[in-house]
Amino acid sequence: MAVDGEIIVIETVPELRVNPINERPIQSDGQYVIYWMVSHRRVRWNYSLQHAISIAQAHQKPLIILEALRVGYRWASLRTHQFIIEGMQNNAERCQESSVIYYPYIEPHPGAGKGLLEALSQQSICVVTDEFPCFFIPRMQAAIAPRLPVALITVDSNGILPLRAGGRVFTTAASFRRHLQKTILPYMRQWPVSDPLQEELADGAVPKSILEQWPMAQLDDINTLLEGLPIDNEVKPVPFRGGSSAAEDQLSSFFKARHLRYHSDRNQVDNGSASGLSPYLHFGHLSAHEFVYRSLELCGWTEQNVAVKPNGSRTGWWGVPAHTESLLDELITWREIGYVFCFERLNDYDQFSSLPEWAQKTLQDHAQDPRPYTYTLEQLENADTHDPIWNAAQRQLRQEGRIHNYLRMLWGKKVLEWSESPQQALEHLIELNNRWAIDGRNPNSYSGIFWTLGRFDRAWGPERPIFGKIRFMSSDSTKRKLKLSTYLNKFGAI
């Protein structure tokens, strides 16, 4: 296992990760290469940036990184905007010390950014962008691809397994583990360059005509940038910073203070050992490659540690300590099964119809079961239920943009129990999660929502009212299993 750190060489990005999505050519006589940064919002450990730099070097041209932030999309809020802009600040600082041209643009009103990429691409060689199998990004890229005069190339820097190496939908974590155990090792030999900005590129600048119509964002004062934007002002910023610097600090903190307890204490609420890195992975401020690499580096892992026979088991295959094995199962198996699912089911990953047939049937069989309690979306948003644990989890979501890992599962199960139908439960869960969760609108968060309804799970017994054969969870069992006093004191009744 090796990453190019000391020797500064731009290596070829694996072909399976590079996907042209229009039929336009690379224009060798263009003035610059564009990297349109949309989801891998970082300048380290980033295959997209690495590929864009290699093209710029091959043609001896400048590279412009365009990182734009729209306002006209669903669930745009102060919370997401501030987190992204804090990341833009980091990117601007790091690019300032390199030969790359960084161009941040923040849309002041819906539609203001329309035409920017098309205009900028007129003088370009090609446009490289990030592949992300979720939310509005695939539709946006597909819509703009035929309008560009040059090649639009997506690059997959989402996870250890390339999206196209999945090949199908996996119905359970065990089936995906078996696939990983058979196929993952070659990809463990392929790592993005850790710091591609050290490469020297030709000098250049964003054309003045572009900047006159779409001014470069001045990132020094976030409050001024956010003031008056037509976004959801009720969803306030989270109490922690976004950006690559904050992600790196959180990664270091995790390895120093909680990593060795991860396998035993991850599900504990008071004094737990969760990494806290999901928001940074979602916005691309942290690379999954770096996270995995650092984890394996700490325990001295080599391929010789790996068990010979793939068996789908979550323990005993990697040949690493229990805390690292548990982390890898979350970071690779559970995170990437969601990415592969969204990639393979791009048109309906967020629909009830994407649930396994057994789950749809059992939920429909029990759709008319009496509900002891039902709550409206407004009551749920306001944490106005009879259940103090659920209310505390919802208050944490509103205040911090996240819910403790174990309580998130209970949170979803109770929404199913308290909704008039399973379809309504799904609508409410998606709305609550995507509006309030800082790491919402992500394949991994859709996995969590749909797991509540049976995705990646199996049928359970005994068959219960409302749930049918869906796995059941209760607040009473959660009280017995977890220490909650500190959590409830912090997020309990106001």
Helices and strands as residue ranges (DSSP letters): G 15-17, E 18-20, E 32-37, H 47-59, E 63-69, H 78-96, E 101-106, H 116-121, E 124-130, H 137-144, G 145-147, E 152-155, G 163-165, H 173-183, G 185-189, G 196-198, H 208-213, H 222-226, H 244-257, G 259-261, H 262-265, H 278-282, H 288-298, G 303-305, H 322-328, I 329-334, H 335-344, G 352-354, H 357-365, H 377-381, H 388-400, H 405-417, H 422-436, H 443-451, H 475-481, H 485-491
